[in-house]
Amino acid sequence: MVVAIVWLPHHANGYSLLEVTMASLLAYIALSHFVEYLMIRPLIATLPLAAERMTLVSMHRQQSKAMSVKAQSALSTFFGLVCLGSLACLPFGTREDRQMIVYSASVSGFLCIIWLSMLTAKLLGR
């Protein structure tokens, strides 16, 4: 995937770094899910159905049990500030810089949203 992100923008004219990265990430995720599905499929077929479904909130609550509220709020604040700082630098960059700034703002914003949802699930679950 790293090779595709670094090598393809130079050879795929007309596509930005963000577009190549997103296409590479999507292809990687699809391929890895397909391979995992093929490996796990025989095991899943023999399992009985669960009594209740796991929601996204309960999944975040389970994952955030091991971390303190202080650590989760620090991580969400850090990624939020990185996203805002990247967006503040957007007007000052060249065309190539803007692609990387948007990419870093997107990734850090996504991570901020994940940590905030885990923090919210932990605080509402008390």
N, C-alpha and C positions, 0 to 999 in steps of 0.2 A: 504494500500500500504506500509506503514511503517513497519507493521508487516511482510509482505512478504519479504521486503528487509532485515530486521534484522533476521528473523527466518529461511527463506529458505536456506541461504548459509550453515548453520550448518547441515541441513537435506538433501540438494540436493548435494550429493558428485559429484565432477567433474565439477561443475559450479563455476565460479568466482563471486565475488561480483558485478562486472560490468555487467556480463551476466544476473544475477538474477535481478538486478535493471532495466536493459533495458527491460527484459521480463515483469516485473511487471508494468513498466511504459507503455509499449505498450498495455498490457491487460487493464489497467486502462483507457487509452485514447480511445481504441476501445469500451469498455463498456459504458463510459460516452457519447461518440458521438452517440452510438446507442440509449441510453435512451433519449438523447436530441432530436434526430431525431424523435423518436416515440411521444414525447411530442409536438414538433413544427410542425410535418407533417400536421395536420389538419389546422393549421393557415397559412402555406405556400401555401397550395392548393388554397386558395381564393385570394391570392395577385396577382396583375398583374405583368408582367415582367418589369424590369427596362429599361429605355431608354439606359443606358450605363453600362458597366461592371466596377466594381471597381478592379483596379490593385493592386498589392502588394505595388508599390511605392506610389500610392495615399493613401492606407491604412496606411502606415508608416508616410506619411506626415500629415494625419489627427491626428494620435496618438501623433505625436511629436510637434504639435502646442502648447500644454500647457506647454512644457518645454523649457528652454532656451538652446542656443547652448553650453554655458559653462557647464551646468548641464549634458547634454548629452555627451559631450566630456569627462567630469570627470568620468562618469559611464563607458563609453567604455574604457577609459584608465585604470580604476581600474580593471575591469574584464580582460582586456588584460594582465595587470601585474600579476594578480593572475594566469592566465593560464601559462604565461612564467615562473613564479616562481615555479609553480608546476612541470612543465617539467624540470626545472633546478635541482629539488630535486630527479628526477626519478632514476638516477644512484646510489643514496645513500641508497635507501630503500630496505627492504626485499621483498619477493614475495607478501606477503599480503599488505605491504605498497604500492607497485607499483600499485596494483589494485585500491586502494583508490586514489593514486596520479593521475592515468589516468582518473579516474572518475571525480575528482575535476577539472582537466585540461579540460576535455570535456565539463562539465557544464559551467565553466567560459568562455571557448572559444566560446561556443554557445551564451551565453549572450553578450559577446563582439561583436560578429557578428551582433546580433539583434540591439544593441545600435548603432553600426557603420552604419548599413543600415538606421536606423531612422534618424541619424544625416546627412547622405548623402542625404536622401530624403528631409530633411528640407533645407539644404544648396542649393541644386539644384532647389528647388521649389521657391526660392526667386526671 
